[in-house]
Amino acid sequence: MKTAYDIIRRPVITEQSMADTEMKKYVFEVAKSATKIDIAKAVEEIFGVKVSKVNTLNVTGKMKRTGRFPAGRQASWKKAVVTLTADSKTIEFFEGMA
């Protein structure tokens, strides 16, 4: 059984994700095997908030070259956009970032 901290790997901090925090949308890197229900339960357990919706997408790793040959690839990962309910509190971790 995976714990909540195994499912939620790290927050994704970008300009777009910080702009979405005003609408109570938060972006996380999650485990590739995690389902939307697993992600919602993990966010509720870690941060003590109510989740209304979870959107997920698989991010393909970029091609990288370390010289002439061989061409490599960064690791692919899974991203989750978590939307909180209107009456839920915000996640304090993201407060100082925006």
C-alpha positions in Angstrom: 0.0 0.0 0.0 1.4 3.3 -1.0 1.3 6.2 1.4 0.1 9.7 0.5 3.7 10.9 0.3 4.5 8.2 -2.2 1.6 9.3 -4.5 2.3 13.1 -4.3 5.9 13.6 -5.3 6.4 17.4 -5.4 4.5 20.6 -6.3 5.0 22.1 -9.7 6.0 25.7 -9.4 5.6 27.7 -12.6 4.0 31.1 -13.5 0.9 29.4 -14.8 0.4 27.1 -11.8 0.9 30.1 -9.4 -1.7 32.1 -11.4 -4.2 29.2 -11.0 -3.9 29.2 -7.2 -6.3 32.2 -7.2 -8.9 29.8 -8.5 -7.9 27.1 -6.0 -6.2 24.9 -8.6 -2.9 23.4 -7.5 -0.4 21.4 -9.7 1.6 18.4 -8.4 3.9 15.8 -9.9 2.4 12.4 -8.9 3.4 8.7 -9.2 2.7 7.3 -12.7 0.6 4.5 -11.3 -1.6 6.9 -9.2 -5.3 7.2 -10.1 -7.5 10.3 -9.7 -9.1 8.9 -6.6 -5.7 8.1 -5.1 -4.5 11.6 -5.8 -7.6 13.2 -4.3 -7.3 11.1 -1.1 -3.6 11.9 -0.8 -4.1 15.7 -1.1 -6.9 15.6 1.4 -4.8 13.6 3.8 -1.6 15.7 3.5 -3.1 19.2 3.4 -6.5 18.8 5.2 -8.6 20.2 2.3 -11.6 19.1 0.3 -10.9 18.2 -3.4 -13.7 18.7 -5.9 -11.9 17.6 -9.2 -8.6 16.1 -10.3 -7.3 16.3 -13.9 -4.2 14.3 -14.8 -1.9 14.2 -17.8 1.2 12.3 -18.8 4.2 14.6 -19.6 6.6 13.2 -22.1 10.3 13.6 -21.4 12.2 15.9 -23.7 15.0 14.8 -26.0 18.4 15.8 -24.7 21.9 15.5 -26.3 25.0 15.2 -24.2 27.3 15.6 -27.3 27.2 14.3 -30.8 26.0 10.8 -29.9 24.0 9.2 -28.1 20.8 11.2 -27.9 19.0 10.7 -24.6 15.6 11.5 -23.1 14.5 13.0 -19.8 12.2 10.9 -17.7 8.5 11.0 -18.5 6.2 11.9 -15.5 2.6 12.4 -14.5 1.1 15.8 -13.6 -2.1 16.3 -11.7 -4.1 19.6 -11.5 -6.2 19.5 -8.3 -9.2 21.8 -7.9 -10.5 22.4 -4.4 -14.1 23.1 -3.4 -15.3 26.6 -2.9 -15.7 26.3 0.8 -12.3 24.6 1.3 -9.4 26.4 2.8 -6.3 27.1 0.7 -3.0 25.2 0.8 -0.6 27.3 2.9 2.5 25.9 1.1 1.6 27.9 -2.0 0.8 31.2 -0.2 4.3 32.7 -0.1 5.1 31.6 -3.7 2.7 33.8 -5.6 
